[in-house]
Structures are given as structure tokens and as C-alpha cells.
């Protein structure tokens, strides 16, 4: 999982008029899969109504990766009602989880 500055995510969404939000979802989905989180194909984003199911499962993947610190239901509602404004919040949560995982990794000692 790649740590991204939240401000960069916001600026890229503004500059690209929201297109980066879709790209962020696809890229983050791939990174979650690299962390052994199973998610459906991103092509589902293109199909009306199926994309809502995809977003529900994506939010479940966020909840799984963050070990429940991000609620699947709350993140899904945020994505549905405030749309792309939820993505910087998701990135902040992911950054926090990345930082927690770096801290908890054991340090190898030189012999």
C-alpha cells in the first residue's frame, strides 16, 4: 500500500475535475489486492447499480485492511452521499494504517 499525501489527492481531484477519484479507486483496489484483500474487478464501476455493489465491497476491503478502524457501512454511506469528498478521508485512514503497520514491524538487530 502506498502512502499518499491527502492534500495531493485533493489537488489531483480538483485539477482533473474528479477523474482522479475514479483512478484512485482503481489504484487503491489493486493495492488492497496486493495486501490479500479480495475485491471484484474494477470494470464493475462502469455498470449502473453494479457499481454500488462494487463500492460496498471496496468499503469492506478498506475495513478489512484497516482492521475495522474504518467501518464498511459508514465509508459506503460517505461514498454514496458525499461522493469524491470521501476519498481524501479514506486516504487519511489508509495513511494512518500504513504508519501503524510500519511502527509495529519488528526491527532486525545486527549481530
BELRAZI-V613333 format. One record per residue. N is the residue number from 1. RES is the residue in one small letter. OMEGA is omega in radians with two decimals (* if undefined). NEAR is the number of other ideal C-beta (glycine too) atoms within 10 Angstrom. Layout:
((N RES OMEGA NEAR) (N RES OMEGA NEAR))
//
This chain:
((1 x -3.11 15) (2 x 3.07 10) (3 x 3.13 12) (4 x 3.06 18) (5 x -3.10 12) (6 x 3.13 16) (7 x 3.09 10) (8 x 3.13 12) (9 x -3.14 21) (10 x -3.12 16) (11 x 3.13 12) (12 x 3.09 16) (13 x 3.12 20) (14 x -3.08 11) (15 x -3.11 10) (16 x 3.14 12) (17 x 3.05 8) (18 x -3.12 13) (19 x 3.13 12) (20 x 3.13 20) (21 x 3.11 19) (22 x 3.10 16) (23 x 3.11 12) (24 x 3.12 19) (25 x -3.11 20) (26 x -3.13 13) (27 x -3.12 14) (28 x 3.06 22) (29 x 3.11 20) (30 x 3.12 11) (31 x 3.08 15) (32 x 3.09 19) (33 x 3.06 12) (34 x 3.11 10) (35 x 3.09 12) (36 x 3.02 8) (37 x -3.10 18) (38 x 3.13 10) (39 x 3.11 18) (40 x -3.11 14) (41 x -3.13 9) (42 x 3.11 16) (43 x 3.12 11) (44 x 3.11 17) (45 x -3.08 16) (46 x -3.05 10) (47 x 3.12 11) (48 x -3.09 6) (49 x 3.08 8) (50 x 3.13 13) (51 x 3.08 16) (52 x 3.07 14) (53 x 3.12 12) (54 x -3.13 21) (55 x 3.07 18) (56 x 3.14 16) (57 x 3.07 18) (58 x 3.12 26) (59 x 3.03 23) (60 x 3.07 18) (61 x 3.06 23) (62 x 3.13 24) (63 x 3.13 20) (64 x -3.11 17) (65 x -3.11 22) (66 x 3.10 18) (67 x 3.07 10) (68 x 3.11 9) (69 x 3.04 12) (70 x -3.12 23) (71 x 3.11 14) (72 x -3.11 17) (73 x -3.13 11) (74 x -3.13 13) (75 x 3.09 23) (76 x 3.12 20) (77 x 3.09 13) (78 x -3.13 18) (79 x -3.12 23) (80 x -3.00 13) (81 x 3.09 9) (82 x 2.99 11) (83 x -3.02 11) (84 x 3.07 18) (85 x 3.12 13) (86 x -3.05 20) (87 x 3.05 23) (88 x 3.08 19) (89 x 3.10 17) (90 x -3.12 22) (91 x 3.09 20) (92 x 3.11 15) (93 x 3.11 18) (94 x 3.10 22) (95 x 3.10 17) (96 x 3.13 14) (97 x 3.10 19) (98 x 3.12 16) (99 x 3.12 11) (100 x -3.13 12) (101 x 3.10 13) (102 x -3.13 9) (103 x -3.05 7) (104 x 3.11 7) (105 x 3.10 7) (106 x 3.14 5) (107 x 3.12 4) (108 x 3.14 6) (109 x 3.08 5) (110 x -3.12 3) (111 x * 3))
//
